[in-house]
Amino acid sequence: MEKRQEDGETVTHLSKVEARSGSRTTVTRSILVTSLALVIAVLLIVVAIGYFRADKTGADEVNSDNSSQTTSAPN
């Protein structure tokens, strides 16, 4: 670290190594892992809700009715 007088003010200059030398903690890593786990859990819940509600939409009945009509229709 170097202090200089420029235009009547004291200015501190840091080298590249000093500017980049922050302390590495596990807080950032644990926040990323926790948020990733929460996102995966939410997506699984949304897919599960969609999967279990799909049988109540009647889409299978419509598809089976349409396929039976096409096979039994005269040519």
Stockholm file with secondary structure:
# STOCKHOLM 1.0

chainA/1-75         MEKRQEDGETVTHLSKVEARSGSRTTVTRSILVTSLALVIAVLLIVVAIGYFRADKTGADEVNSDNSSQTTSAPN
#=GR chainA/1-75 SS CEEEEETTEEEEECCHHHHHCCCCCSHHHHHHHHHHHHHHHHHHHHHHHHHHHGGGSCHHHHHHHHHHHHHHSCC
#=GC SS_cons        CEEEEETTEEEEECCHHHHHCCCCCSHHHHHHHHHHHHHHHHHHHHHHHHHHHGGGSCHHHHHHHHHHHHHHSCC
//
